[in-house]
Amino acid sequence: MYFEYDAYKTFCFGAPAFGVVAFSIGIFYCGAWLVYVLLRKQWDWRKYGFQVLWIMGAGVLVCMLIGVLLNGGIYLRDEKETDAVEIQGEISNIRGLGSFSFPVVKGDYEHDKVNGYEFIIDGVHCKAVRKGSLEVGDYVTVKYLPKSGYVLYIAKTDKASANIE
């Protein structure tokens, strides 16, 4: 299975970084306005309650977006597609990733019930949009970005035909 570097760059770094900046500015602006209103003693829940709810909702979104950036997305700022390395090994664990750690990556992929998957291959943690027919115990060849851990290519490999040194 091949995965697009540009899709990772857009949905795992670009969109979350833009969202964090935009929502943080909105939170700051609404928060400053609410402090101004409180200092002037003009507080009325019917007028300003929506802004409090907006700040809370935007705060949750910022936390989600920061989670995506901290789970590998921030490394895409400096990591290029040419930095990818290839390994071969056995899958020891597959774990589904939620929205706090992996965004929905749009592209030519069919999505499962989770946003993405984390594979542990011989101790190396890699993340991909979907797992296809891969299962724990399969021997695979993986091309992934070493800092972020995003998989560009993964496929089953016959252990006997692999170059094992």
Stockholm file with secondary structure:
# STOCKHOLM 1.0

chainA/1-165         MYFEYDAYKTFCFGAPAFGVVAFSIGIFYCGAWLVYVLLRKQWDWRKYGFQVLWIMGAGVLVCMLIGVLLNGGIYLRDEKETDAVEIQGEISNIRGLGSFSFPVVKGDYEHDKVNGYEFIIDGVHCKAVRKGSLEVGDYVTVKYLPKSGYVLYIAKTDKASANIE
#=GR chainA/1-165 SS CBCCHHHHIIIIIIHHHHHHHHHHHHHHHHHHHHHHHHHTTCCCHHHHHHHHHHHHHHHHHHHHHHHHHHTTGGGGGTCCGGGCEEEEEEEEEEEEECTTTCCCCCSSCCCCSSSEEEEEETTEEEEESCCTTCCTTCEEEEEECTTTCBEEEEEECCTTTSCCC
#=GC SS_cons         CBCCHHHHIIIIIIHHHHHHHHHHHHHHHHHHHHHHHHHTTCCCHHHHHHHHHHHHHHHHHHHHHHHHHHTTGGGGGTCCGGGCEEEEEEEEEEEEECTTTCCCCCSSCCCCSSSEEEEEETTEEEEESCCTTCCTTCEEEEEECTTTCBEEEEEECCTTTSCCC
//
